[in-house]
Amino acid sequence: MSSSIAPKALYRVFLRQAQQMTDYNFRLYSVRRVKAGFRKHQNLHGEEAAAAMKEAESQLQVLQRQVVLGKLYPSARSVMESPSVA
C-alpha cells in the first residue's frame, strides 16, 4: 500500500480484511483490535499521524498474511457460527 492512502480508506480495508478471517474468534478479535487501534490514534496530527499510518500499513500486511494462512488451514466452524435450530 502506498503511504498516501487516506485513514478512512485504510480503516475500511482493515475491516474488510478482518471480516475475511475464517475462524470466528480470530475474526471478532481482529475487528475489535482494528476499531480500538483507529479510535486510539484518531487525534494524531503531523509526523505522529504519518508514523501511525506507516505502522498501520505494516499491520495490514500482517493481517493479510493471517487471512491467507487461515484459508490454507481452516478449522471447524464455531458453535456461534452454526445456524440456529430454534
ZADO-1210 file (C-alpha; in nm, 4 decimals, padded with zeros to 6 digits):
<atoms>
<atom x="00.0000" y="00.0000" z="00.0000" code="MET" pos="1"/>
<atom x="00.1217" y="00.3470" z="-00.0696" code="SER" pos="2"/>
<atom x="00.1652" y="00.5899" z="00.2151" code="SER" pos="3"/>
<atom x="-00.0798" y="00.8333" z="00.0530" code="SER" pos="4"/>
<atom x="-00.3851" y="00.6226" z="00.1411" code="ILE" pos="5"/>
<atom x="-00.6419" y="00.8112" z="00.3482" code="ALA" pos="6"/>
<atom x="-00.7087" y="00.6972" z="00.7056" code="PRO" pos="7"/>
<atom x="-01.0769" y="00.6238" z="00.6356" code="LYS" pos="8"/>
<atom x="-00.9889" y="00.4132" z="00.3337" code="ALA" pos="9"/>
<atom x="-00.7262" y="00.2255" z="00.5331" code="LEU" pos="10"/>
<atom x="-00.9822" y="00.1665" z="00.8090" code="TYR" pos="11"/>
<atom x="-01.2268" y="00.0162" z="00.5571" code="ARG" pos="12"/>
<atom x="-00.9534" y="-00.2046" z="00.4099" code="VAL" pos="13"/>
<atom x="-00.8644" y="-00.3254" z="00.7607" code="PHE" pos="14"/>
<atom x="-01.2257" y="-00.4108" z="00.8388" code="LEU" pos="15"/>
<atom x="-01.2692" y="-00.5928" z="00.5075" code="ARG" pos="16"/>
<atom x="-00.9578" y="-00.7994" z="00.5729" code="GLN" pos="17"/>
<atom x="-01.0643" y="-00.8707" z="00.9312" code="ALA" pos="18"/>
<atom x="-01.4036" y="-00.9955" z="00.8104" code="GLN" pos="19"/>
<atom x="-01.2281" y="-01.2475" z="00.5858" code="GLN" pos="20"/>
<atom x="-01.0759" y="-01.4345" z="00.8792" code="MET" pos="21"/>
<atom x="-01.2175" y="-01.7873" z="00.8743" code="THR" pos="22"/>
<atom x="-01.2108" y="-01.8523" z="01.2493" code="ASP" pos="23"/>
<atom x="-01.4920" y="-01.6853" z="01.4441" code="TYR" pos="24"/>
<atom x="-01.2802" y="-01.5879" z="01.7451" code="ASN" pos="25"/>
<atom x="-00.9922" y="-01.4513" z="01.5379" code="PHE" pos="26"/>
<atom x="-01.2374" y="-01.2589" z="01.3211" code="ARG" pos="27"/>
<atom x="-01.4055" y="-01.0891" z="01.6176" code="LEU" pos="28"/>
<atom x="-01.0704" y="-01.0208" z="01.7836" code="TYR" pos="29"/>
<atom x="-00.9243" y="-00.8615" z="01.4712" code="SER" pos="30"/>
<atom x="-01.2312" y="-00.6416" z="01.4142" code="VAL" pos="31"/>
<atom x="-01.2164" y="-00.5318" z="01.7777" code="ARG" pos="32"/>
<atom x="-00.8433" y="-00.4543" z="01.7506" code="ARG" pos="33"/>
<atom x="-00.8892" y="-00.2557" z="01.4282" code="VAL" pos="34"/>
<atom x="-01.1622" y="-00.0406" z="01.5803" code="LYS" pos="35"/>
<atom x="-00.9699" y="00.0156" z="01.9032" code="ALA" pos="36"/>
<atom x="-00.6466" y="00.0989" z="01.7225" code="GLY" pos="37"/>
<atom x="-00.8041" y="00.3580" z="01.4963" code="PHE" pos="38"/>
<atom x="-01.0006" y="00.5065" z="01.7864" code="ARG" pos="39"/>
<atom x="-00.6799" y="00.5356" z="01.9894" code="LYS" pos="40"/>
<atom x="-00.4972" y="00.7242" z="01.7126" code="HIS" pos="41"/>
<atom x="-00.7794" y="00.9385" z="01.5775" code="GLN" pos="42"/>
<atom x="-00.6467" y="01.2647" z="01.7265" code="ASN" pos="43"/>
<atom x="-00.2897" y="01.2411" z="01.5958" code="LEU" pos="44"/>
<atom x="-00.1528" y="01.5079" z="01.3617" code="HIS" pos="45"/>
<atom x="00.1630" y="01.5715" z="01.1626" code="GLY" pos="46"/>
<atom x="00.4564" y="01.3365" z="01.1975" code="GLU" pos="47"/>
<atom x="00.2847" y="01.1285" z="01.4650" code="GLU" pos="48"/>
<atom x="-00.0053" y="01.0614" z="01.2281" code="ALA" pos="49"/>
<atom x="00.2330" y="00.9738" z="00.9443" code="ALA" pos="50"/>
<atom x="00.4195" y="00.7301" z="01.1701" code="ALA" pos="51"/>
<atom x="00.0923" y="00.5739" z="01.2852" code="ALA" pos="52"/>
<atom x="-00.0221" y="00.5336" z="00.9236" code="MET" pos="53"/>
<atom x="00.3054" y="00.3662" z="00.8297" code="LYS" pos="54"/>
<atom x="00.2700" y="00.1276" z="01.1238" code="GLU" pos="55"/>
<atom x="-00.0921" y="00.0602" z="01.0262" code="ALA" pos="56"/>
<atom x="00.0104" y="-00.0311" z="00.6736" code="GLU" pos="57"/>
<atom x="00.2642" y="-00.2809" z="00.8041" code="SER" pos="58"/>
<atom x="-00.0010" y="-00.4244" z="01.0374" code="GLN" pos="59"/>
<atom x="-00.2361" y="-00.4542" z="00.7409" code="LEU" pos="60"/>
<atom x="00.0201" y="-00.6725" z="00.5653" code="GLN" pos="61"/>
<atom x="00.0376" y="-00.8936" z="00.8749" code="VAL" pos="62"/>
<atom x="-00.3412" y="-00.9211" z="00.8806" code="LEU" pos="63"/>
<atom x="-00.3472" y="-01.0097" z="00.5111" code="GLN" pos="64"/>
<atom x="-00.0937" y="-01.2884" z="00.5704" code="ARG" pos="65"/>
<atom x="-00.3024" y="-01.4197" z="00.8605" code="GLN" pos="66"/>
<atom x="-00.6116" y="-01.4298" z="00.6388" code="VAL" pos="67"/>
<atom x="-00.4216" y="-01.6336" z="00.3795" code="VAL" pos="68"/>
<atom x="-00.2941" y="-01.8740" z="00.6448" code="LEU" pos="69"/>
<atom x="-00.6431" y="-01.9099" z="00.7874" code="GLY" pos="70"/>
<atom x="-00.7733" y="-02.0066" z="00.4448" code="LYS" pos="71"/>
<atom x="-00.4918" y="-02.2574" z="00.3920" code="LEU" pos="72"/>
<atom x="-00.5559" y="-02.4303" z="00.7244" code="TYR" pos="73"/>
<atom x="-00.9273" y="-02.3935" z="00.8039" code="PRO" pos="74"/>
<atom x="-01.0652" y="-02.5005" z="01.1377" code="SER" pos="75"/>
<atom x="-01.4056" y="-02.6407" z="01.2256" code="ALA" pos="76"/>
<atom x="-01.6902" y="-02.3938" z="01.2429" code="ARG" pos="77"/>
<atom x="-01.7652" y="-02.2500" z="01.5837" code="SER" pos="78"/>
<atom x="-02.0915" y="-02.3163" z="01.7621" code="VAL" pos="79"/>
<atom x="-02.1519" y="-01.9410" z="01.7400" code="MET" pos="80"/>
<atom x="-02.1456" y="-01.9614" z="01.3581" code="GLU" pos="81"/>
<atom x="-02.3737" y="-02.2619" z="01.3264" code="SER" pos="82"/>
<atom x="-02.7249" y="-02.1943" z="01.2005" code="PRO" pos="83"/>
<atom x="-02.9755" y="-02.1785" z="01.4815" code="SER" pos="84"/>
<atom x="-03.2060" y="-02.4778" z="01.5240" code="VAL" pos="85"/>
<atom x="-03.4808" y="-02.2972" z="01.7152" code="ALA" pos="86"/>
</atoms>
